[in-house]
């Protein structure tokens, strides 16, 4: 199978490409290598991919309309995994236009490329952030998600709406995966696990928002990748039980699906920090701070729909995953 994967220099992207290559797929990996965080880290991830004969890297921004159109016309992909995005809830308060360029314009270019080159299936990263102001737990795909509390969340909700439109108008099969707080080796430097590990090792205090009373459904990267690949292999189909009088937000009479993918086991932020402390053998100095604009106090994934669709749900225990990250971090920065 010939697969386009955008965001190939990201840690989820890199891990997904490795899995696809291991099973014999041909992968074109796309990334713009922007400087939102360390470009060197992105290059080091790519260095794990480029020796593979079935992998080719293209440096391109998904917001580049002519470039994306040319890529799709030339390559004729069977399926597409779209992971490229401007990430970060708090950063969207500082630079909202970056989210429109990457997450809206870029996603439009991906949809158009898939439409005009008859791609069999588009799988794309959505986010638990779409649940926004919802407080009923666990979060379910069958609930509406109409109250985003960050620009990042709004763009991800928009992606789901745009995907449904193309599934309806052009019968393009699309599946969105709402990722819940992904962590693991090669992770992003702007995320809590990376920031906390770095600060503790350097003897610096860590900023703990909502006075540590946050809950997150932390999901290990290998579990995310397993879900992505299983979903890629099962092409989205219309829901034969869909009733337009009482529409289900997670399905449709078009070939459109949306699934949560999370560990289904929310963890208190202070307990998460405790796992990091245990893995490092060091104690953290904590700055307890209020909840920040754009943040939500808790996330918790209902994953029944994903399990029923592909026979898989994430289950990596938090101490195991954090320990693997700490081992990677120490090895990577000891070079």
Buried (B, 14 or more C-beta within 10 A) or exposed (E): BBBBBBBBBBBBBBBBBBBBBEEEBBBBBBBBBBEBBEEEBBEBBBEBBEEBEBBBBBEBBBBBBEBBBEBBEEBEBBBBBBBBBBBBBBBBBEEBEBBBBBBBBBBBBBBBBBBEBEBBBBBBBBBBBBBBEBEEBBBBBEBEBEEBBBBBBBBBBBBBEBBBBBBBEBEBBBBBBBBBBBBBBBBBEBBBBBBBBBBBBEEEEBEBBBEBBBBBBBBBBBBBBBBBBBBBEBBBBBBEEBEEEEEBBBBBBBBBBBBBBBBBBBBBBBEBBBBBBEBBEEEBEBEEEEEEEBBBEBBBBBBBBBEEBBEBBBEBEBBEBBBBBBEBBEEEEEE
